[in-house]
Amino acid sequence: MAPIWVLPQYFAMIETCGARRVVALSSTSLFVKNDSSDHGEKHIACCLAEGERALRAWAEAQGVEWVILRPTLIYGCGRDRNLSEIVRFVRRWGFFPLMGQAGGLRQPVHAEDVAAACVSALTMPAAANRAYNLSGGETLSYREMVCRVFSTVGKLPHLVTIPRWLFRLGVTVLHLLPRYRHWTVEMAERMNRDLVFDHADAARDLGFSPRPFRLSLEDLPT
């Protein structure tokens, strides 16, 4: 497993292995971050788009089937960089900052459901040469998602609404800590944007049936 944008470095190895189908994980960030004002986020979206383009071009030239899977916000096993970061922040500081009402909709998808989709995509005939969005089995607001994190770690929700200018200042301060250097104001602004993707095609062709968002103790980082 590796980011899709490094996949071209391994095309020769894949050819040597005689692969007949390649399943690659991309991300819905391809659509979410392509118009971001943050240079780093926009670069990620460009890398995802180029990785997908390179895979399709190479596979078609080689006569290899390709399948691209684009998960939404992945969580699970305490090893993700999404909800696990919220968990660590809540544990350390006892509160979580939100910009505005944080009513933007989210569809967290469990890592095990993404893995099952990868396995299915290897063999399902209908999946050949197609791209699929993989969203979670439940749609909820960003605020509710954070509240469930508090509940799972055994704390009462303590949410602090912060205006944009103060959030920008806070992010600048947090950048002094290595763990939070990837946090951006744009991430906070997306708390109020709906990031919802339909996975009906994946359900039809891959048998994709994601679980609702139920954060368990096993999903928390140690």
N, C-alpha and C positions, 0 to 999 in steps of 0.2 A: 504494500500500500504506500502511495506517495502522492503528493499534489499533482494534479493533472498537467500542470505546466512543465513538469520535469519529465513527463512520459516520453517525449521525443528522444531523449537521451538513451532510451532503452528499446527503441524500435528494432534495432539490429538484433538484440538479444531475443526479443519476442519472435522475430522471423526465424531465428535459429531453432527456437523451441517448437516451431511448426504450429503456432496458435491458430485456431480457426475462428475464435471469437474473443474479443477483448472487452471487459467491463471496466469502465473508469468512473470514479467519483469526481464530480464537479461540485457545484454549489449554486443555490438560488441567489447567492451574493452576486452572481453574474448580472442579475437584473436589479438587485437592490442597491449596489454600490457603483453602478456605471455612471451615475450622474452626481456622485458625492463631491462635495467641495474639498474633501480631504485628499491630498495627493496620494497618500499611501493606500487608502481604500479604493480609489479609482484605478490605481496600478494593479491591485488584486483582481478587480473585475476584468481589466484588460488581459491579465495573465490567464484567467479562466477562459475567456473567449478565445484567446490564441491557442490554448491547450486543446480545447474542443475542436477548433478548426484543424489543427495539425493532426489530431487523431483521425478525424473523418477523412482527411485527404490521404493520409498514409494507408489507412485500412482499405479504402476504395481502390487505391493503386495496387495493393497487395492481394486483393480478393479476400480480405479478412472481415468478418462481421464485427460491428462495433455497437456497444450500448453505453450511453452516458446517463448517469444517475445524478440528480441534483437535489440533495437533501436541504431541508430548511434548517432550523436551529437544532443541532444535534446535542443530546445529553445522554448521560448514562455511564455507569461504572466509575464515576468520579475522575475520569481522565479527559473530559472535554474542556474546552476553553470558553464555554458559554455559561451555562448555569453553575458550573463549578466555581467560576470566578465570583458570581453573585454569592454563593454559599460562603466562600472564604471571606468576602467583604463583610457579610452579615456576622459571621463568627468573630471577626476581629474587632469590628467597630460597633456592632449592636444595632445598626440602623442601615437604611439604604436610601440614597438620594434619587429622586425622580424629577424629571423636567415636566412641569405641567401636570396634567391628569394621568399621563402615561397610559392612555386608553387605546393605543395602537394594538391591533390584534396579532397574535402569534400562534404558531402551530409547532411546538417542540416535538421532535421525533426522536425516539429512543435509538441508541446505537445498535441494539440487537435487531430492531426492525429494519434498519438500514442494511445490516449484514445479511439478513434473510433475503432482502431484495436483491443484493449482489449475487447470492447463490442462485436465486431464481432466474436472474437475468442471464446466467451462464447457459441455461438450457432451454428456456421457453422460446419456441420458434417465432412467435409473433413479435418478440423483442428485438429481432435483428435490425441493426441500422436505425435505431430510434433513441431519442432522449426522453427521459421521464423526470418529472418533479416528484420528490418524496416528502410529503408533509405529514405532520403528526395526526393522530386520530381525534384531536380535540382542538378547538379554536377558543382562545381566551385572551384577555387583555394583558398587556405587559404588567400592569399593576397587580392583577390577580396571580400572574405567574410568580412574581416576587413574593406575594403573600404566602403562596404555597411553599416557597423555599423556607420562609420563617417557620411555618408550621412543621415542616419536616425536621428542622434542626432544633425544634422544641422551644421556640421563642415567639412571643407575641409580635405581630407586625409593627415595626416602627419605621414608617415611611416619611421622609422629609422632602417636601416639594421645594425645588430650588429654581429661581429664575435663570434665564440663559446666561446672563453676564456673570452670575456667581458660579454657575456650572463651569463656564470657561476658566474662571480663576481656579476653581477646585481641581479641574483636570490638569492645569499647569502645575499645581502643587503636587498632585499625585504622580506626575511624570518623574518626580524626584525618586520615586520608589520603583525599582525595576519591574515588579509584578504588574504595575498599572501603566507602563509606558505605551501600551497599545490602545489605551482608552482615548477616545476622541469626543469632541462636542457633537459631532455628527452622529455618533452612537447614541448619545442622549436624545438628540432631536428625533431619532427614529422611534423612540419610545411612544411617540404619538402618531406614528404612521402604521397603517395596516400592511403587514407583510404576509399575505395569504396566497397560497398556491394550491391549485386543484391537483389531486393525485388520482383522479378517476382513471386515467389511461394506465397508470401503474397497477391499479386495482384490477383492471380488466386483463391486462397482458401478463402481469407478474404475480397475480394473486396477492398483491400488497394489501395488508390489513393492519395498519398501525394501531397501537394501543392508545388510549386516552392518556393525558398527561398526569401520571401518578408518580411523583418523585418518591423513591424509597430510600431507606438508609444505605442500601447497597449502591445507590447512585451518587452518594456523597463522597467528596474527596477525603482522604485521610488526613 
